């Protein structure tokens, strides 16, 4: 956590020009940015709760990494508006469970939990370096949970995994090693992820 805090502080200092006083101001207005990446979330906790809920002592759990995609459009040299999407799936396989009537059922079963999050976000860009774009902002995303199982009578967890609107505070940075291609990192508080790394592509701008 200390390393993450230090990295955030260093990025802010760079963005405000302390480490790059001669850098030219970034021209963000009219610029379009597309980001694709992988995200880290607390979905592992979902797997633990799910395995406990189905009483599957022999459960075998797996999950996909969070897959993230964002599109941001610069409405000024300091502000951008964008849309974002995140996908993640958790799966557990088991050979026995206890149904709603308290009976033990044996067989070959599978339970999957899928999370889709779509949202809008607004970002403020510190904008003091053409190669390094640091920003902070907020995202409001709607999470859609979907469950699927071939185990009849299984007590599902639909009451816990309800689709709902979630706010997210985030801080990010993009570093461009060419005119149009760069790398992206984000650190966030709130769903659907707390950390994201990816590739960034920018187009347009004045």
ABEGO torsion letter per residue (X at the ends): XAAAAAAAAAAAAAAAGAABAABBBBBABGBBBBBBBBBBBAAAAAAAAAAAAAGBAABBBBBBBBBBBBBBBBABAABBBBBBBBBBBBBBBBABBBBAAGBBBBEBBBBBBBBBBBBBBBBBBAGABAABBBBBBBBBBBBBBBBBBABBGBBBAAAABBBBBBBBBBBBBBBBABAABBBBBBBBBEOABABBBBBBBBBEEX
